[in-house]
């Protein structure tokens, strides 16, 4: 079986880093990918989740509007709220991130791989 996704798009919001109860860093951000078919243009939004050192790097270097390449796998979470309503959320669990666009204050292009940190 294969569960792999590769996307190139623009960061839609500033990354948000938090920590699990055990202290593992996790960073979330969204990426917008545009497609054009004839005259019709559509935007698909992806929720990205990075863990550990990759989470720290994404939080430090990514900013809204920056172009980014993300490679990872799709994962769907389910939970039930207090009213008993079931919710679903599909996310890209990143294992590689390539910063394609430049930060305003940093003129370098940076690539990170989850494997680099283990």
N, C-alpha and C positions, 0 to 999 in steps of 0.2 A: 504494500500500500504506500501511497505517496500523498502527503499533505504539505504542500509548499506553495507559497505565494510570493511574487515579486511585484513591487509597485514603485513607480516614480511619480511624485507629486509635490505639492507645497504643504508645508506645515500649516494647519488651520488655526491652532491656538498655541499659546505658550505651554511648553511641557510642564507637567505637575508631578513632582517627586514626593513620595511618601514612603513609609517604612512599615513592614509587617511587624506583628508582635514579637517575632524572633529577631528583628533588626535588619532584615533584608531590604535593600532599596528597590523600589519599583517606580518607574516613570511612565506616565500615560500622555499621549498627545494624539491629535488627529491629523490625517493627511487627505488632501483633496486631489483627485485625479480627474482630469478633463478628457472627454472623448468627443470626437466630432464625426457624425455620419451624415454626409451631404450638408444640408443647411442646419441640421439640428445638433446642438452642442449640449452635452450632459456632464454633470459632475457627480462622481461617486465618492463618498466619504468613508474612510477607514479609521477605526479606532486602533491605535498601536500601543502595545505594552512591552516595555523593556525591563529586564531584571538585572540585579547585581551591578557589576562595574559598567556594563552597557547602559544601564539606567542612569548611573551617575554621569557618564559621558554625554548622553543625550540631553540630560537636564542642564549640563554646563554649556554645551555648544549650540544646541538647536534654538531657533526663535521663529516666531510666527512669520509666515511668508517665505521662509527659506525652502529651496528645492532639496528633496531628499530621496534617496533610493532605500527601500526597506525590503529585506528578505526575511521570511519567517514562515509560520504555520498558522492556520486558522483554528480558533478554539471558541466554542460557544458555551457560555455560562448560563445557568438557570437559577432562579431564586424565587421565593414566594414572599410577597410583602405582608404587612400586618393585616390587610383586608383579605388575604388568601388569594390574591391575584398573582398568577405565575408570570414572570418576566424572563426574557431571553436577551442576551447580548453576545454578538459575535465580534471577536477581536483578533488582531494579528499579533501573535507572540513573536517578537523580533529576535532573530539570532544574528543578524548583520545589518548595519546601518552605514550608508555612505552619504556624507554631507556634500551635496553637489553645489549648492549655492553658498555664497560667502556671507559671513556675519558682517554686520556693519563695522564692528571694531576689530575683526580678525580676518585677514585676507588669505588664510590658508584653507585648503580643502582637506577634510579629515575623514578617514574610514575607520570604522570600528567593527570588530567581530566578537561575538560572545565567546568564541573559542580562545581568543587572545587573553581572556581573563581567568581561565581555569587551568 
